[in-house]
Amino acid sequence: MINAIILAAGKGERMKSDVPKCAFPILKKPMINYILDTLKKTKVDNRVIVVGHKKEVFFEMLKDEEFAIQENQLGTADAVKCAISKLKDGITIVLPGDTPLISNLLINKLLDLQLKDNNDMTLCTMIVENPFGYGRIIRENNKIKHIVEEKEATKEIKEIKEVNTGIMVFNNEFLKKAIKKIDNNNSKGEYYLTDIINFAKDISSYTLDDPNMLMGINDLNALNIIEEKLEKEIKKNLINSGVYIINKDSVTIGPDVEIAPGVTIYPNSFIMGKTKIEKNAIIGPSTELYNATINENVLCRQSVVYDSTILKDATVGPFAHIRMNTIVGEKDRIGNFVEVKNSILGVNTKASHLSYLGDSEIGNNVNIGCGSITVNYDGKKKSKTIIGNNVFVGCNSNLIAPITIEDDSFIAAGSTITDNVEKEDLAIARSKQINKKGYARKYK
């Protein structure tokens, strides 16, 4: 059995945020999710996340994960000790929770090395030009003997450029015995996991070629650097696959976004979450998509689409807001300053300007006139509006839910409709116009 322990209990004080560091979003995706997604591509069978500071954030965010709780931040060895009881027999890789760029290839390489050599442990190291802050690797006859943390290092040791990455793989038998022997006799009074080396007879090691892969995040500057690296790689791969991104530096695209060849992305667009965009769609300029599904030939400009689907050949925007599990149907037109929430629209239906459609089922070939609203909230609960096929809703109409407007009916402009409208009926609900002779002159 292959286990993984992810260390995510720290406060991350240098982030200057109430959000625990490993839950901090990178391109709107929590930092720790990058590592969890990477582990899914490895040989790891069992994962344990060590949490402490604001642990409830992780419980809410990662409902299906196994957790160990470190109540007091007493160091990395203490964090691992908290997870020991949740490990299966075999080997365990320990990973810091703030290295989102780590690759599955590196993890598998370290696991394979431990399985092949069957030593007490395997250590991942790297060479860095500026090793400040890292634990230094002390070797004798090319064999690792110690790791000395920055605060404990002498001037000579600080010159060493081979450093600890924080990634270790252990034989579980050795880990369970050795973790109990680590003390906190150091300047910080913490239990360093690196001290476990002092009890290991045989250590395998692998030196990483690209230190950037294991760049940790300790503050917002480091986070920005990693965001830029991720974004650059994401956009490069999309462009190489046939996605046309105009002024790519102004466009932000998240790591879980899927975009088909032939899509055009205009400037100042922000595409995040598990968004999927199919071929020949045109997105932007100035459009925000999050967990959106955009089908073929959709035009979506200057608009916001959250947790919703736009079916093929539909047009959205400018300045539309589509949210909360809405489905915009084929060939639909959602126009200027229209909001659609938790609604399903049929084929060739149009709401071209200044309307709100909430908690609705709307059929095919429906016209929603300018300024019309489905009045879905009575101050206590939300109610549903059902509109059939081939319905014409005149301008500035209020449909007071719960209500049903049947097929082929007509709502006169300016009406406030409180009762159901049957098939092919014309509904008028407005006061009779009265003209007062000469009153305008008196008013002036």
N, C-alpha and C positions, 0 to 999 in steps of 0.2 A: 504493500500500500504506500502511495506517495502523498504526503501531507504538505500543506503550505500554511505558514503563519504570517499574517499581514499585520504589521505594527502600526496602529492608527489611534493610539491613546493620547497622544500629545496635544497640548493646547495650541501650539503654533502662535505664540504671543507676538512674534514679529510680523505676522500677517495683519495685525491690528484690526481684527474682525471678531464678531461674536460667533461666527461660523467656525467649528473645529477644522483644523488645517486640512485633514485628509478628506473632508466633505466639501472643501472649497471648489466652486465650479471653474472648470477650464473649458471655454467654448460651450458654456451652459451644461456641461456634463461633470458631475462630481469627480474630483481627482481620483478617489479610490476605485471608481468604476472602470477607469482605464486599466488598472492592474487586474481587476476581476475579469474583465473581458479578455485580457491577454492570457490569464491562467486557463480560461476555457479552451485555449488552443494548445495546451501543454499536456503532459502526462499526469498532472496532479489530479488525485481522486478526491481528496478531502481538504476543505479550506476552513481556516479559523481566523476570524478578525479580532484582534485585541483592541478594545475600545475603553475609554475612561472619561475624559473630559467631554461633557455634553453627549454622552452615549446614546441618549434618546433620539438624537438626530440620525444616527446610523441605524437604530432599530426601525425607525419610520421609513427610512430611505431604502434599506436592504432587508426586506421582510423574510427572504428565503435563505439568508446566510446564517452560519454558525458563529456565535460570538463568545469571547472570553472577556471578562471585565477586570481591568486593572484600576482599582479604586484610587490608589495614590501613585503618582508618577515617580517611581523609585528607580528608574533606569530600564534599559532594554532587556537585561537578563531577567529582571523581575517581571517584565511584560511577557516574555516567553514562558516563564514559570507558570503564569496564570493560565496559559493555554495547554500545558502539558497533558492534563487529564482528558482533553478532547482529541488527542492524537491517536491514530491507528498505528499498529505495528508496521515498521518499515523504515522509511527515511522521511526527513522533513526539510523543506526549504523555508528559510526565514527571509522575508522581504520588507523593506521599509515602505510605508504607505504613501510616501511623497515622491515616488519616482515613476511618473506616468508614462515615460517614454520607453520603459523596459520592454524588450521584445520576447516573444515566445521562443525564438531560436536560442537566445541566451539561456533562458530558464531550462529548456530541454538539454542544452549542452552541459550545464552544471549538474543536472540530475543524472545524465548518462555517465558523467565522470565519476560521480559518487557511487553509482551502481557498479561501474567497471572496477574501480580501485578498491571499493569496500573498506575505505579508511574510516577513522572516527568522524572526519568531517572534510568538506570541500569549501574552499574560500575563494570568492571572486575579488580580484584586485584590479587596480588600474593605475596608469602613470599619468600624473597631472603636473603641469608646469608650476602652478601655484597651489600647493597642497594645504594651504591654511584651512584649519577647521576639521581636516580629516584625521582619522587614526592612521599612524604610520606603520608600515609593515617592516618588521625586523627579521632579517634572514641570517642564518648561519649555514655556510656551505650550500647556499641556494635553497635551504629548507626554511619554511616559516616557523619562527620560534615564539614571537610575541607580536601583539599590536599595542602601540602606545598612543593613547588619546592626546589630542592637541594640548590640553591643559596639564597633562602629566609629562609632556615631552621636554627634553633638554634642547639646548641650542643645536647640538649636532644632529639629534634625531629629527628636528624640524626641517633639516636640509634634505631628508629622504623624500623622494617624489613618488614612490610606490605607496599607494594608500588603500585602505579598506573601503569597499563600496557599500558595506552594510548587508550584503547578500551572502548567506552561508547555507550549506546543506549538511545535515547531520544524520548519522546513524542514530536511530531513536534510543537504542540501549545506552549508547554513550551520552546522549543529550540528557536523558533523565537522571543519570548519575552525576554528571559533571555540573549541571545547573545548580545543584544543591551546594556545591563547594565554592561558588563565587561569593566574594565578600564585597563590602562597600568601603574598603580602606583606600579612599582616594580623595582628591580635593573637592569633588562635588558630593561625596557621600552617597553615590549611586551604585547600583549593581550593573556593571558593564558586561554585555554579552561577549564583547571582544576578549575578556579575561578567560573565557572558556578554553582558549587556545593553550593556556598554561597546563591544562589537564589532558590534552590530546597527544597520543603517541604518534599517530600517522595523520598527516594533513595533505590532501590534494589541493592544488590551486590552479586557477585559470585567470590570466591577465587579459582584460578587455581592451580591444583595439580602439574603440570609440567611446571616450569618457562622456560625451554629450548624451549618450543613451541613458546614463544613470545620474543625470543632473537632478539633484534634489531641489525641492521648493521650500525655502525658509521665509521668504518675504514676497511682496507683490512684484518687485523687480524681477525676481527669478521666475515668477509665474508668467509675467509678460513675455519673457524670453522664450519660455516653453510654448506658450500660445502661438507666438510667431513661427516657431519651428514647425509645430503641428499644422498650422494653417498653410504655410508655404508648401509643405509636402502634400497636403490634401488637394490644394488647387493645382499643383503641378501634375498630379496623377489624373485629375479630372480633365484638364486641358489636353493631356496626352491621349486620353480616351475619346476625345471628340466633343467636349463641352466648351462652348465659346463663352468666355468670361471677359466682359468688357471692363477695362480699368480694374484689373483684379485686386489691386491694393485696397480698393474701396469696398470690396465684397468680403463678407465673413461667412465661412461654411464650416459646419461642425463635423466631427469625426464619424458619426453614424448616418450621415446623409448619403443617399444613393441618387445619382443623376445620370440619366441615359445620354448616349451620344446624340448630338443634334439639338440639344437644349441650349438656349441663349440666356445668359444671366447679365442683366444690365447693372450699372454702378449703384453703390450704396444699398445693396441688398444684403439681408441677414438671414441665413438659412441654417436652422438648428434642429436638434432632436433627431427623431427617426423619420425625417422627411424623405419622401421618395418622389422624384420628378421624372416623368416619362418623356419619350422622344418628341422633339419639335415644340415643346412648351417654351414660352417666352416669359421670363420672370424679371420684374423690375421695369424701370429703376425704382429705388427706395421702397422695397417690399420686404416684409418680414414673414418668414414661414417657420413654424415650429410643429413638429409631429404632424406634418401635412402630407397628404397624398395628392399629387398633381398629375392628372392623366394627359394623354397625348393632345397636342395642339391647343392647350390652354394658354390664354393670355392673362397674366396676373400682374397688374402694375400699380405702384403706389398704394399697396394694400397690406393688410395683416390677416394671416390665416393660421389659426391655432387648432390643433387636434381635430382637423376636418379634412374632407375629401372634395376635390373639384374634378368632376368627370369630364370626359374629352370634349373638345371644341367649345368649352364654356369660356366666358369672358368675365373677369373680375376686376373692378376698379375703373378709374382711379378712386382712391380713398374709401375703399370698402373694408369692412371688418367681419370676418367669417370665423366663428369660434364654437367650441364645445360640441363636438360630434355632429357638426352639420355636414350634409351631403348636398352639394350643388350639382344639379343634373346636367346631362349632355345638352350642349347648345344653349345653356342658360346664360342670361345676362344679369350680372349683379353690378350695378353702376355706382355713380358718385354718392358718397356718404350714405351707403346702405349698410346696415348691420344685420347679420343673420346668425342666430344663436340656437343651437340644439334643434335644428330643423332639417327636414328632408324635402327637397324640391324635385319635381319631375322634369320632363324633357321640354326644352324650348320655352321655359318660363322666364319672365323678365321682371326685375325690380330695378328700374333704371336710375332713380334718384331719391334721396332723402327719406328712406323708409326703415322701419325696424320690424323684423320678422323673427319672433321668439317662440320657441316651443310649438312649432307648427309642422303640419304635413300639407304640402302644397302639390297639386297635380301637374299635368302637362298643359302646355299652351296657356298658362295663366299670365295675365298682365296685372302687376301691382302698381297702381298709380302713384305719382309723386306725393310724398308726405303721408303715405298710408302706414298704419301701425296695427300689429296684432297686440292687443292689450292683454298681456299674459299674467299680470300680477295684481292681486286685489288688496295688497298690504299684508296678507297672511300666507297665501300659497300661490304657486304657479299653476296655470291651467292651459289647456291645449286648444289650438285653432286648427281645424281641418278644412281645407279648400280643395274642391274637386277639380276636374279637368275643364278647360276652356272657359274659365271664369274671368270676368273683367271686374277689377276692383278700382273704382274711380279715385281720383286724386283726393288727398286729405280725408281719407276714411279711417274710422276707428272700428276694429273688430274686437268686441269685448268677449274674451274667452271665459269659460268654455263655449265654443260655438262651432257649428258646421255650416259651410257654404257649399251647396251641392253643385253638380256639373252644370255647365252652360248658363249659369246665373250671372246677374249683372248688379253691381253695387254702385249706386249713383254717387257722384262726387260729393264730398262734404258730409257723408252720412256717418252716424255713430250707430253701429249695428249691435243689438243686444240679444236678438232672437235668431234661431237657425233660419237659413234661406233655402227653400226647396228648389229642385231642378227647374231651370229655365225661368225662374222668377226674377223680377226686377225689384230690388229693395231700395227704398228711399226713406231716410230718417233724418229730416232737417226741417227747421221751421219755415213756414211760408214767408216769402219776401214781402215786406211792406215798404213802400216809398212815401215819405212824408213831404208833401209839396212845400217847397220853399224853406225847408228846415236848414239846409246847408247855409243859406244866406243869413238866417237868424243866428246860427252857431258862430259864424265868422264875426 
